[in-house]
Amino acid sequence: TSFEIRPVIEPKGYEGVEVKRTAVNVTDEDVDAALGEIRESRARLTVKEGKAATGDSLLADVEGTPEGAEQFQQEKAMVEIGSTQNLPEFNERIEGAAPGDVLEFSVKYPQEHPAEKLAGREVAYKLSVHEVKKREIPELDDDFAKDLGDFESLDGLKERIRTDLTARKQAESESALRNTLIDRILLENPVVLPDVLVEEEIRHRMEDMVRTMMMQGVDPQKIDVDWKEVREKQDEPARKAVHARLVLDAIAGEKELVVDEKEVEEKIRAEAARIGEPYGDVRKRLAESGGLGAIGMQLVREKVLDWVVSAADISKEE
């Protein structure tokens, strides 16, 4: 039996690291852009008289017959004119349609088209149009703000958006600062990484990826993914994560940074609240899976990073 020993690290170069903090600035344009996205998300489809134009949608029964393949059909499908999901030729043939029209045409799909049953085939379409619908974007006024929630006016909504954007940019700035600090400290502390730790990290990342897919209703075994390639792409970030943990743990040992049981319990309570599960259930699951120790180590590393930030020589970007 062979095993690898965790490397002994005498950390250096982690005090007084020079780094710049990204300035946080939320402009009126940022607020307007966010407002625009909210308006777009509240758009409604309403019946339109007359012919359909780009941006409108057709409520239509759709039949498609690919050459050499099985016919497909969908009743009362919503087909957006000008959508990038359609071929340009398809959009051209449906523009100008009106209720009651029956459109019959064929389009040739390129060999590299992502839909396997369409790729490289000519498809004969028949669309029976029921209605033409247009997108109506709400007016930007006090009523719009009130409809969104607890806002008295449009100005109140803008102020909330500015506050939220500022908080988000501050979090991004802090994250970038910490990542830069870690990168510089890792450069000062090269380590030969144990293969077993790297392999374990890659496995965890792959498992997380599969778990996320399954939670989204995707069967990982049925999607067209080169898992070997996905695994190879995880190698470098996994190495960096293992390297960072080893160095942060070494700094924790040198600076005698620890966490107590109360801090671990507070973390568990916060996690239970975040996922909406009873505290007792979450704690029991962690205790049975050995996760309590992992939470303790995570908190220690966060404490190390806090210390490194407080000891850094930080200047602001103009």
Salt bridges, closest charged atoms under 4 A:
GLU15 OE2 - LYS255 NZ 3.28
ASP28 OD1 - ARG162 NH2 2.65
ASP30 OD2 - LYS169 NZ 3.11
GLU40 OE1 - ARG135 NH1 2.88
ASP56 OD2 - LYS48 NZ 2.49
ASP61 OD2 - HIS130 NE2 3.01
GLU67 OE2 - LYS108 NZ 3.75
GLU131 OE1 - LYS133 NZ 3.25
GLU136 OE1 - ARG44 NH2 3.70
GLU174 OE1 - ARG21 NH1 2.65
GLU174 OE2 - ARG178 NE 3.00
ASP183 OD1 - LYS240 NZ 2.62
GLU199 OE1 - ARG231 NH2 2.35
GLU200 OE2 - HIS204 NE2 3.90
GLU201 OE2 - ARG205 NE 2.83
GLU201 OE1 - ARG245 NH2 2.64
GLU207 OE2 - ARG203 NE 3.59
GLU207 OE1 - HIS204 ND1 3.77
ASP208 OD1 - ARG211 NH1 2.72
GLU229 OE2 - LYS233 NZ 3.49
ASP235 OD2 - ARG239 NE 3.14
ASP249 OD2 - ARG6 NH2 3.14
ASP249 OD1 - ARG301 NE 2.82
GLU263 OE2 - LYS303 NZ 2.97
GLU265 OE2 - ARG283 NH2 2.90
GLU271 OE2 - ARG274 NH2 2.76
GLU277 OE1 - ARG285 NH1 3.10
GLU302 OE2 - LYS267 NZ 3.97
ASP306 OD1 - ARG178 NH2 2.53
